[in-house]
Amino acid sequence: MKAVLEVIVRGLVDEPERVRVRETVSGSRVTYDISVSERDLGKVIGRDGRIANALRTVASALAARQNREAQVEIQS
């Protein structure tokens, strides 16, 4: 799941080498901390948070296949 999010986010930004996705598992919950350059933060969040919500939807769908819950946090 981490690799899928990484590929998606790298395709959105101008500085793909600065994209970092950290996965933390706690019980049945998985948290993904996505870190991008400050310049690319708006591209990952999107207008009205649409891209961020889409990333959360993808993460939730992938996590559900493993009977888990996913949370996505985006930061620069």
PDB file of N, CA, C and O in Angstrom:
ATOM      1  N   MET A   1       0.821  -1.193   0.000  1.00  0.00           N
ATOM      2  CA  MET A   1       0.000   0.000   0.000  1.00  0.00           C
ATOM      3  C   MET A   1       0.862   1.253   0.000  1.00  0.00           C
ATOM      4  O   MET A   1       0.561   2.233  -0.681  1.00  0.00           O
ATOM      5  N   LYS A   2       1.922   1.204   0.764  1.00  0.00           N
ATOM      6  CA  LYS A   2       2.831   2.346   0.839  1.00  0.00           C
ATOM      7  C   LYS A   2       3.389   2.673  -0.539  1.00  0.00           C
ATOM      8  O   LYS A   2       3.459   3.842  -0.921  1.00  0.00           O
ATOM      9  N   ALA A   3       3.783   1.652  -1.284  1.00  0.00           N
ATOM     10  CA  ALA A   3       4.369   1.857  -2.614  1.00  0.00           C
ATOM     11  C   ALA A   3       3.368   2.477  -3.579  1.00  0.00           C
ATOM     12  O   ALA A   3       3.737   3.312  -4.405  1.00  0.00           O
ATOM     13  N   VAL A   4       2.122   2.079  -3.483  1.00  0.00           N
ATOM     14  CA  VAL A   4       1.087   2.637  -4.361  1.00  0.00           C
ATOM     15  C   VAL A   4       0.917   4.126  -4.095  1.00  0.00           C
ATOM     16  O   VAL A   4       0.873   4.919  -5.036  1.00  0.00           O
ATOM     17  N   LEU A   5       0.821   4.513  -2.836  1.00  0.00           N
ATOM     18  CA  LEU A   5       0.693   5.931  -2.498  1.00  0.00           C
ATOM     19  C   LEU A   5       1.917   6.716  -2.957  1.00  0.00           C
ATOM     20  O   LEU A   5       1.795   7.836  -3.452  1.00  0.00           O
ATOM     21  N   GLU A   6       3.082   6.129  -2.791  1.00  0.00           N
ATOM     22  CA  GLU A   6       4.321   6.792  -3.208  1.00  0.00           C
ATOM     23  C   GLU A   6       4.328   7.068  -4.707  1.00  0.00           C
ATOM     24  O   GLU A   6       4.702   8.159  -5.135  1.00  0.00           O
ATOM     25  N   VAL A   7       3.917   6.088  -5.502  1.00  0.00           N
ATOM     26  CA  VAL A   7       3.882   6.252  -6.962  1.00  0.00           C
ATOM     27  C   VAL A   7       2.879   7.337  -7.356  1.00  0.00           C
ATOM     28  O   VAL A   7       3.164   8.163  -8.223  1.00  0.00           O
ATOM     29  N   ILE A   8       1.721   7.334  -6.727  1.00  0.00           N
ATOM     30  CA  ILE A   8       0.698   8.333  -7.050  1.00  0.00           C
ATOM     31  C   ILE A   8       1.189   9.735  -6.728  1.00  0.00           C
ATOM     32  O   ILE A   8       1.078  10.643  -7.552  1.00  0.00           O
ATOM     33  N   VAL A   9       1.732   9.910  -5.530  1.00  0.00           N
ATOM     34  CA  VAL A   9       2.173  11.246  -5.098  1.00  0.00           C
ATOM     35  C   VAL A   9       3.350  11.727  -5.943  1.00  0.00           C
ATOM     36  O   VAL A   9       3.403  12.901  -6.307  1.00  0.00           O
ATOM     37  N   ARG A  10       4.283  10.850  -6.259  1.00  0.00           N
ATOM     38  CA  ARG A  10       5.428  11.254  -7.090  1.00  0.00           C
ATOM     39  C   ARG A  10       4.984  11.730  -8.467  1.00  0.00           C
ATOM     40  O   ARG A  10       5.640  12.580  -9.069  1.00  0.00           O
ATOM     41  N   GLY A  11       3.882  11.195  -8.969  1.00  0.00           N
ATOM     42  CA  GLY A  11       3.354  11.629 -10.254  1.00  0.00           C
ATOM     43  C   GLY A  11       2.703  12.996 -10.209  1.00  0.00           C
ATOM     44  O   GLY A  11       2.484  13.611 -11.252  1.00  0.00           O
ATOM     45  N   LEU A  12       2.391  13.477  -9.025  1.00  0.00           N
ATOM     46  CA  LEU A  12       1.710  14.762  -8.872  1.00  0.00           C
ATOM     47  C   LEU A  12       2.648  15.948  -8.685  1.00  0.00           C
ATOM     48  O   LEU A  12       2.286  17.081  -9.001  1.00  0.00           O
ATOM     49  N   VAL A  13       3.837  15.699  -8.181  1.00  0.00           N
ATOM     50  CA  VAL A  13       4.709  16.786  -7.728  1.00  0.00           C
ATOM     51  C   VAL A  13       5.821  17.117  -8.723  1.00  0.00           C
ATOM     52  O   VAL A  13       6.114  16.345  -9.636  1.00  0.00           O
ATOM     53  N   ASP A  14       6.430  18.290  -8.520  1.00  0.00           N
ATOM     54  CA  ASP A  14       7.563  18.725  -9.346  1.00  0.00           C
ATOM     55  C   ASP A  14       8.889  18.158  -8.834  1.00  0.00           C
ATOM     56  O   ASP A  14       9.841  18.008  -9.599  1.00  0.00           O
ATOM     57  N   GLU A  15       8.945  17.847  -7.548  1.00  0.00           N
ATOM     58  CA  GLU A  15      10.167  17.315  -6.943  1.00  0.00           C
ATOM     59  C   GLU A  15       9.901  15.913  -6.378  1.00  0.00           C
ATOM     60  O   GLU A  15       9.795  15.746  -5.163  1.00  0.00           O
ATOM     61  N   PRO A  16       9.795  14.908  -7.253  1.00  0.00           N
ATOM     62  CA  PRO A  16       9.454  13.558  -6.776  1.00  0.00           C
ATOM     63  C   PRO A  16      10.509  12.933  -5.861  1.00  0.00           C
ATOM     64  O   PRO A  16      10.199  12.046  -5.067  1.00  0.00           O
ATOM     65  N   GLU A  17      11.728  13.389  -5.973  1.00  0.00           N
ATOM     66  CA  GLU A  17      12.784  12.836  -5.123  1.00  0.00           C
ATOM     67  C   GLU A  17      12.616  13.230  -3.656  1.00  0.00           C
ATOM     68  O   GLU A  17      13.228  12.619  -2.779  1.00  0.00           O
ATOM     69  N   ARG A  18      11.801  14.233  -3.384  1.00  0.00           N
ATOM     70  CA  ARG A  18      11.583  14.687  -2.006  1.00  0.00           C
ATOM     71  C   ARG A  18      10.342  14.066  -1.370  1.00  0.00           C
ATOM     72  O   ARG A  18       9.999  14.393  -0.234  1.00  0.00           O
ATOM     73  N   VAL A  19       9.679  13.187  -2.081  1.00  0.00           N
ATOM     74  CA  VAL A  19       8.484  12.530  -1.552  1.00  0.00           C
ATOM     75  C   VAL A  19       8.911  11.406  -0.609  1.00  0.00           C
ATOM     76  O   VAL A  19       9.739  10.566  -0.961  1.00  0.00           O
ATOM     77  N   ARG A  20       8.338  11.405   0.583  1.00  0.00           N
ATOM     78  CA  ARG A  20       8.579  10.353   1.569  1.00  0.00           C
ATOM     79  C   ARG A  20       7.225   9.895   2.103  1.00  0.00           C
ATOM     80  O   ARG A  20       6.377  10.712   2.461  1.00  0.00           O
ATOM     81  N   VAL A  21       7.039   8.598   2.151  1.00  0.00           N
ATOM     82  CA  VAL A  21       5.825   8.027   2.729  1.00  0.00           C
ATOM     83  C   VAL A  21       6.258   7.109   3.851  1.00  0.00           C
ATOM     84  O   VAL A  21       6.997   6.148   3.638  1.00  0.00           O
ATOM     85  N   ARG A  22       5.787   7.415   5.052  1.00  0.00           N
ATOM     86  CA  ARG A  22       6.115   6.597   6.215  1.00  0.00           C
ATOM     87  C   ARG A  22       4.850   5.870   6.672  1.00  0.00           C
ATOM     88  O   ARG A  22       3.794   6.482   6.827  1.00  0.00           O
ATOM     89  N   GLU A  23       4.967   4.587   6.881  1.00  0.00           N
ATOM     90  CA  GLU A  23       3.830   3.756   7.264  1.00  0.00           C
ATOM     91  C   GLU A  23       3.980   3.357   8.729  1.00  0.00           C
ATOM     92  O   GLU A  23       5.024   2.851   9.138  1.00  0.00           O
ATOM     93  N   THR A  24       2.926   3.590   9.517  1.00  0.00           N
ATOM     94  CA  THR A  24       2.919   3.204  10.917  1.00  0.00           C
ATOM     95  C   THR A  24       1.697   2.325  11.159  1.00  0.00           C
ATOM     96  O   THR A  24       0.567   2.726  10.877  1.00  0.00           O
ATOM     97  N   VAL A  25       1.932   1.132  11.681  1.00  0.00           N
ATOM     98  CA  VAL A  25       0.837   0.196  11.951  1.00  0.00           C
ATOM     99  C   VAL A  25       0.605   0.131  13.452  1.00  0.00           C
ATOM    100  O   VAL A  25       1.534  -0.057  14.238  1.00  0.00           O
ATOM    101  N   SER A  26      -0.655   0.290  13.827  1.00  0.00           N
ATOM    102  CA  SER A  26      -1.043   0.196  15.230  1.00  0.00           C
ATOM    103  C   SER A  26      -2.332  -0.609  15.296  1.00  0.00           C
ATOM    104  O   SER A  26      -3.417  -0.074  15.068  1.00  0.00           O
ATOM    105  N   GLY A  27      -2.214  -1.876  15.602  1.00  0.00           N
ATOM    106  CA  GLY A  27      -3.390  -2.747  15.623  1.00  0.00           C
ATOM    107  C   GLY A  27      -3.947  -2.907  14.219  1.00  0.00           C
ATOM    108  O   GLY A  27      -3.247  -3.349  13.308  1.00  0.00           O
ATOM    109  N   SER A  28      -5.216  -2.543  14.052  1.00  0.00           N
ATOM    110  CA  SER A  28      -5.837  -2.652  12.733  1.00  0.00           C
ATOM    111  C   SER A  28      -5.808  -1.324  11.975  1.00  0.00           C
ATOM    112  O   SER A  28      -6.406  -1.205  10.905  1.00  0.00           O
ATOM    113  N   ARG A  29      -5.120  -0.335  12.522  1.00  0.00           N
ATOM    114  CA  ARG A  29      -5.045   0.988  11.885  1.00  0.00           C
ATOM    115  C   ARG A  29      -3.660   1.198  11.279  1.00  0.00           C
ATOM    116  O   ARG A  29      -2.637   0.906  11.900  1.00  0.00           O
ATOM    117  N   VAL A  30      -3.657   1.714  10.048  1.00  0.00           N
ATOM    118  CA  VAL A  30      -2.413   2.042   9.363  1.00  0.00           C
ATOM    119  C   VAL A  30      -2.421   3.546   9.096  1.00  0.00           C
ATOM    120  O   VAL A  30      -3.387   4.080   8.552  1.00  0.00           O
ATOM    121  N   THR A  31      -1.353   4.216   9.476  1.00  0.00           N
ATOM    122  CA  THR A  31      -1.229   5.654   9.241  1.00  0.00           C
ATOM    123  C   THR A  31      -0.106   5.889   8.242  1.00  0.00           C
ATOM    124  O   THR A  31       1.000   5.368   8.388  1.00  0.00           O
ATOM    125  N   TYR A  32      -0.415   6.684   7.224  1.00  0.00           N
ATOM    126  CA  TYR A  32       0.582   7.042   6.216  1.00  0.00           C
ATOM    127  C   TYR A  32       0.888   8.525   6.359  1.00  0.00           C
ATOM    128  O   TYR A  32       0.004   9.366   6.198  1.00  0.00           O
ATOM    129  N   ASP A  33       2.124   8.839   6.657  1.00  0.00           N
ATOM    130  CA  ASP A  33       2.582  10.220   6.729  1.00  0.00           C
ATOM    131  C   ASP A  33       3.289  10.523   5.417  1.00  0.00           C
ATOM    132  O   ASP A  33       4.360   9.983   5.140  1.00  0.00           O
ATOM    133  N   ILE A  34       2.687  11.386   4.614  1.00  0.00           N
ATOM    134  CA  ILE A  34       3.252  11.754   3.322  1.00  0.00           C
ATOM    135  C   ILE A  34       3.949  13.094   3.476  1.00  0.00           C
ATOM    136  O   ILE A  34       3.342  14.079   3.899  1.00  0.00           O
ATOM    137  N   SER A  35       5.218  13.122   3.132  1.00  0.00           N
ATOM    138  CA  SER A  35       6.008  14.338   3.236  1.00  0.00           C
ATOM    139  C   SER A  35       6.474  14.740   1.834  1.00  0.00           C
ATOM    140  O   SER A  35       7.048  13.936   1.100  1.00  0.00           O
ATOM    141  N   VAL A  36       6.216  15.994   1.481  1.00  0.00           N
ATOM    142  CA  VAL A  36       6.629  16.536   0.189  1.00  0.00           C
ATOM    143  C   VAL A  36       7.299  17.887   0.430  1.00  0.00           C
ATOM    144  O   VAL A  36       7.261  18.419   1.540  1.00  0.00           O
ATOM    145  N   SER A  37       7.909  18.433  -0.614  1.00  0.00           N
ATOM    146  CA  SER A  37       8.520  19.756  -0.459  1.00  0.00           C
ATOM    147  C   SER A  37       7.399  20.775  -0.249  1.00  0.00           C
ATOM    148  O   SER A  37       6.263  20.577  -0.680  1.00  0.00           O
ATOM    149  N   GLU A  38       7.746  21.847   0.412  1.00  0.00           N
ATOM    150  CA  GLU A  38       6.751  22.886   0.707  1.00  0.00           C
ATOM    151  C   GLU A  38       6.140  23.434  -0.576  1.00  0.00           C
ATOM    152  O   GLU A  38       4.964  23.797  -0.609  1.00  0.00           O
ATOM    153  N   ARG A  39       6.937  23.491  -1.617  1.00  0.00           N
ATOM    154  CA  ARG A  39       6.487  23.996  -2.912  1.00  0.00           C
ATOM    155  C   ARG A  39       5.409  23.102  -3.536  1.00  0.00           C
ATOM    156  O   ARG A  39       4.546  23.584  -4.269  1.00  0.00           O
ATOM    157  N   ASP A  40       5.463  21.808  -3.244  1.00  0.00           N
ATOM    158  CA  ASP A  40       4.530  20.853  -3.827  1.00  0.00           C
ATOM    159  C   ASP A  40       3.331  20.539  -2.943  1.00  0.00           C
ATOM    160  O   ASP A  40       2.453  19.775  -3.345  1.00  0.00           O
ATOM    161  N   LEU A  41       3.282  21.104  -1.768  1.00  0.00           N
ATOM    162  CA  LEU A  41       2.214  20.797  -0.821  1.00  0.00           C
ATOM    163  C   LEU A  41       0.830  21.065  -1.406  1.00  0.00           C
ATOM    164  O   LEU A  41      -0.077  20.248  -1.249  1.00  0.00           O
ATOM    165  N   GLY A  42       0.663  22.185  -2.068  1.00  0.00           N
ATOM    166  CA  GLY A  42      -0.629  22.528  -2.666  1.00  0.00           C
ATOM    167  C   GLY A  42      -1.055  21.556  -3.749  1.00  0.00           C
ATOM    168  O   GLY A  42      -2.247  21.308  -3.927  1.00  0.00           O
ATOM    169  N   LYS A  43      -0.102  21.007  -4.466  1.00  0.00           N
ATOM    170  CA  LYS A  43      -0.417  20.052  -5.533  1.00  0.00           C
ATOM    171  C   LYS A  43      -0.933  18.743  -4.963  1.00  0.00           C
ATOM    172  O   LYS A  43      -1.777  18.087  -5.573  1.00  0.00           O
ATOM    173  N   VAL A  44      -0.435  18.364  -3.809  1.00  0.00           N
ATOM    174  CA  VAL A  44      -0.859  17.111  -3.191  1.00  0.00           C
ATOM    175  C   VAL A  44      -2.193  17.287  -2.469  1.00  0.00           C
ATOM    176  O   VAL A  44      -2.995  16.354  -2.414  1.00  0.00           O
ATOM    177  N   ILE A  45      -2.432  18.458  -1.923  1.00  0.00           N
ATOM    178  CA  ILE A  45      -3.703  18.710  -1.242  1.00  0.00           C
ATOM    179  C   ILE A  45      -4.802  18.983  -2.267  1.00  0.00           C
ATOM    180  O   ILE A  45      -5.915  18.475  -2.135  1.00  0.00           O
ATOM    181  N   GLY A  46      -4.495  19.775  -3.277  1.00  0.00           N
ATOM    182  CA  GLY A  46      -5.474  20.054  -4.323  1.00  0.00           C
ATOM    183  C   GLY A  46      -6.479  21.117  -3.914  1.00  0.00           C
ATOM    184  O   GLY A  46      -6.551  21.520  -2.753  1.00  0.00           O
ATOM    185  N   ARG A  47      -7.249  21.558  -4.892  1.00  0.00           N
ATOM    186  CA  ARG A  47      -8.262  22.578  -4.644  1.00  0.00           C
ATOM    187  C   ARG A  47      -9.355  21.997  -3.754  1.00  0.00           C
ATOM    188  O   ARG A  47      -9.924  20.946  -4.051  1.00  0.00           O
ATOM    189  N   ASP A  48      -9.632  22.688  -2.677  1.00  0.00           N
ATOM    190  CA  ASP A  48     -10.622  22.251  -1.679  1.00  0.00           C
ATOM    191  C   ASP A  48     -10.308  20.865  -1.110  1.00  0.00           C
ATOM    192  O   ASP A  48     -11.207  20.187  -0.613  1.00  0.00           O
ATOM    193  N   GLY A  49      -9.051  20.439  -1.178  1.00  0.00           N
ATOM    194  CA  GLY A  49      -8.646  19.164  -0.614  1.00  0.00           C
ATOM    195  C   GLY A  49      -9.074  17.949  -1.418  1.00  0.00           C
ATOM    196  O   GLY A  49      -9.099  16.836  -0.893  1.00  0.00           O
ATOM    197  N   ARG A  50      -9.408  18.148  -2.671  1.00  0.00           N
ATOM    198  CA  ARG A  50      -9.912  17.035  -3.491  1.00  0.00           C
ATOM    199  C   ARG A  50      -8.877  15.941  -3.712  1.00  0.00           C
ATOM    200  O   ARG A  50      -9.207  14.757  -3.639  1.00  0.00           O
ATOM    201  N   ILE A  51      -7.639  16.314  -3.980  1.00  0.00           N
ATOM    202  CA  ILE A  51      -6.609  15.297  -4.218  1.00  0.00           C
ATOM    203  C   ILE A  51      -6.287  14.572  -2.916  1.00  0.00           C
ATOM    204  O   ILE A  51      -6.104  13.354  -2.910  1.00  0.00           O
ATOM    205  N   ALA A  52      -6.218  15.317  -1.814  1.00  0.00           N
ATOM    206  CA  ALA A  52      -5.967  14.688  -0.514  1.00  0.00           C
ATOM    207  C   ALA A  52      -7.078  13.696  -0.185  1.00  0.00           C
ATOM    208  O   ALA A  52      -6.803  12.604   0.313  1.00  0.00           O
ATOM    209  N   ASN A  53      -8.314  14.059  -0.455  1.00  0.00           N
ATOM    210  CA  ASN A  53      -9.430  13.149  -0.206  1.00  0.00           C
ATOM    211  C   ASN A  53      -9.348  11.918  -1.103  1.00  0.00           C
ATOM    212  O   ASN A  53      -9.673  10.812  -0.672  1.00  0.00           O
ATOM    213  N   ALA A  54      -8.918  12.104  -2.338  1.00  0.00           N
ATOM    214  CA  ALA A  54      -8.759  10.967  -3.248  1.00  0.00           C
ATOM    215  C   ALA A  54      -7.665  10.028  -2.744  1.00  0.00           C
ATOM    216  O   ALA A  54      -7.815   8.808  -2.815  1.00  0.00           O
ATOM    217  N   LEU A  55      -6.574  10.584  -2.238  1.00  0.00           N
ATOM    218  CA  LEU A  55      -5.502   9.757  -1.668  1.00  0.00           C
ATOM    219  C   LEU A  55      -6.022   8.972  -0.459  1.00  0.00           C
ATOM    220  O   LEU A  55      -5.679   7.803  -0.281  1.00  0.00           O
ATOM    221  N   ARG A  56      -6.840   9.612   0.359  1.00  0.00           N
ATOM    222  CA  ARG A  56      -7.414   8.934   1.521  1.00  0.00           C
ATOM    223  C   ARG A  56      -8.356   7.806   1.087  1.00  0.00           C
ATOM    224  O   ARG A  56      -8.397   6.746   1.712  1.00  0.00           O
ATOM    225  N   THR A  57      -9.102   8.045   0.021  1.00  0.00           N
ATOM    226  CA  THR A  57     -10.009   7.019  -0.496  1.00  0.00           C
ATOM    227  C   THR A  57      -9.231   5.813  -1.005  1.00  0.00           C
ATOM    228  O   THR A  57      -9.597   4.671  -0.727  1.00  0.00           O
ATOM    229  N   VAL A  58      -8.163   6.064  -1.747  1.00  0.00           N
ATOM    230  CA  VAL A  58      -7.329   4.972  -2.259  1.00  0.00           C
ATOM    231  C   VAL A  58      -6.717   4.189  -1.091  1.00  0.00           C
ATOM    232  O   VAL A  58      -6.735   2.958  -1.087  1.00  0.00           O
ATOM    233  N   ALA A  59      -6.183   4.899  -0.117  1.00  0.00           N
ATOM    234  CA  ALA A  59      -5.571   4.236   1.041  1.00  0.00           C
ATOM    235  C   ALA A  59      -6.607   3.416   1.803  1.00  0.00           C
ATOM    236  O   ALA A  59      -6.315   2.300   2.230  1.00  0.00           O
ATOM    237  N   SER A  60      -7.802   3.951   1.977  1.00  0.00           N
ATOM    238  CA  SER A  60      -8.855   3.230   2.688  1.00  0.00           C
ATOM    239  C   SER A  60      -9.274   1.976   1.935  1.00  0.00           C
ATOM    240  O   SER A  60      -9.503   0.931   2.545  1.00  0.00           O
ATOM    241  N   ALA A  61      -9.375   2.072   0.622  1.00  0.00           N
ATOM    242  CA  ALA A  61      -9.755   0.916  -0.188  1.00  0.00           C
ATOM    243  C   ALA A  61      -8.691  -0.176  -0.109  1.00  0.00           C
ATOM    244  O   ALA A  61      -9.013  -1.357   0.018  1.00  0.00           O
ATOM    245  N   LEU A  62      -7.427   0.225  -0.185  1.00  0.00           N
ATOM    246  CA  LEU A  62      -6.344  -0.760  -0.094  1.00  0.00           C
ATOM    247  C   LEU A  62      -6.286  -1.389   1.300  1.00  0.00           C
ATOM    248  O   LEU A  62      -6.039  -2.588   1.434  1.00  0.00           O
ATOM    249  N   ALA A  63      -6.511  -0.591   2.319  1.00  0.00           N
ATOM    250  CA  ALA A  63      -6.472  -1.101   3.690  1.00  0.00           C
ATOM    251  C   ALA A  63      -7.647  -2.043   3.959  1.00  0.00           C
ATOM    252  O   ALA A  63      -7.497  -3.039   4.667  1.00  0.00           O
ATOM    253  N   ALA A  64      -8.802  -1.732   3.400  1.00  0.00           N
ATOM    254  CA  ALA A  64      -9.985  -2.559   3.616  1.00  0.00           C
ATOM    255  C   ALA A  64      -9.774  -3.975   3.094  1.00  0.00           C
ATOM    256  O   ALA A  64     -10.341  -4.926   3.632  1.00  0.00           O
ATOM    257  N   ARG A  65      -8.971  -4.118   2.059  1.00  0.00           N
ATOM    258  CA  ARG A  65      -8.681  -5.446   1.517  1.00  0.00           C
ATOM    259  C   ARG A  65      -7.920  -6.305   2.525  1.00  0.00           C
ATOM    260  O   ARG A  65      -7.905  -7.532   2.420  1.00  0.00           O
ATOM    261  N   GLN A  66      -7.289  -5.648   3.503  1.00  0.00           N
ATOM    262  CA  GLN A  66      -6.534  -6.364   4.538  1.00  0.00           C
ATOM    263  C   GLN A  66      -7.220  -6.230   5.906  1.00  0.00           C
ATOM    264  O   GLN A  66      -6.602  -6.459   6.945  1.00  0.00           O
ATOM    265  N   ASN A  67      -8.488  -5.861   5.887  1.00  0.00           N
ATOM    266  CA  ASN A  67      -9.277  -5.685   7.123  1.00  0.00           C
ATOM    267  C   ASN A  67      -8.645  -4.680   8.076  1.00  0.00           C
ATOM    268  O   ASN A  67      -8.564  -4.912   9.282  1.00  0.00           O
ATOM    269  N   ARG A  68      -8.204  -3.573   7.523  1.00  0.00           N
ATOM    270  CA  ARG A  68      -7.601  -2.502   8.309  1.00  0.00           C
ATOM    271  C   ARG A  68      -8.263  -1.169   7.998  1.00  0.00           C
ATOM    272  O   ARG A  68      -9.030  -1.050   7.043  1.00  0.00           O
ATOM    273  N   GLU A  69      -7.963  -0.189   8.802  1.00  0.00           N
ATOM    274  CA  GLU A  69      -8.402   1.183   8.553  1.00  0.00           C
ATOM    275  C   GLU A  69      -7.157   2.003   8.220  1.00  0.00           C
ATOM    276  O   GLU A  69      -6.080   1.772   8.770  1.00  0.00           O
ATOM    277  N   ALA A  70      -7.322   2.957   7.316  1.00  0.00           N
ATOM    278  CA  ALA A  70      -6.173   3.778   6.908  1.00  0.00           C
ATOM    279  C   ALA A  70      -6.416   5.241   7.234  1.00  0.00           C
ATOM    280  O   ALA A  70      -7.541   5.737   7.175  1.00  0.00           O
ATOM    281  N   GLN A  71      -5.348   5.905   7.573  1.00  0.00           N
ATOM    282  CA  GLN A  71      -5.363   7.347   7.816  1.00  0.00           C
ATOM    283  C   GLN A  71      -4.189   7.934   7.045  1.00  0.00           C
ATOM    284  O   GLN A  71      -3.085   7.391   7.074  1.00  0.00           O
ATOM    285  N   VAL A  72      -4.430   9.044   6.357  1.00  0.00           N
ATOM    286  CA  VAL A  72      -3.380   9.688   5.563  1.00  0.00           C
ATOM    287  C   VAL A  72      -3.179  11.101   6.085  1.00  0.00           C
ATOM    288  O   VAL A  72      -4.136  11.861   6.230  1.00  0.00           O
ATOM    289  N   GLU A  73      -1.931  11.448   6.365  1.00  0.00           N
ATOM    290  CA  GLU A  73      -1.573  12.798   6.791  1.00  0.00           C
ATOM    291  C   GLU A  73      -0.536  13.339   5.831  1.00  0.00           C
ATOM    292  O   GLU A  73       0.420  12.649   5.474  1.00  0.00           O
ATOM    293  N   ILE A  74      -0.733  14.585   5.415  1.00  0.00           N
ATOM    294  CA  ILE A  74       0.152  15.206   4.434  1.00  0.00           C
ATOM    295  C   ILE A  74       0.857  16.387   5.088  1.00  0.00           C
ATOM    296  O   ILE A  74       0.227  17.204   5.758  1.00  0.00           O
ATOM    297  N   GLN A  75       2.167  16.469   4.888  1.00  0.00           N
ATOM    298  CA  GLN A  75       2.948  17.550   5.480  1.00  0.00           C
ATOM    299  C   GLN A  75       4.115  17.922   4.594  1.00  0.00           C
ATOM    300  O   GLN A  75       4.515  17.160   3.714  1.00  0.00           O
ATOM    301  N   SER A  76       4.653  19.099   4.837  1.00  0.00           N
ATOM    302  CA  SER A  76       5.817  19.524   4.053  1.00  0.00           C
ATOM    303  C   SER A  76       7.073  19.345   4.868  1.00  0.00           C
ATOM    304  O   SER A  76       8.167  19.645   4.391  1.00  0.00           O
TER     305      SER A  76
END
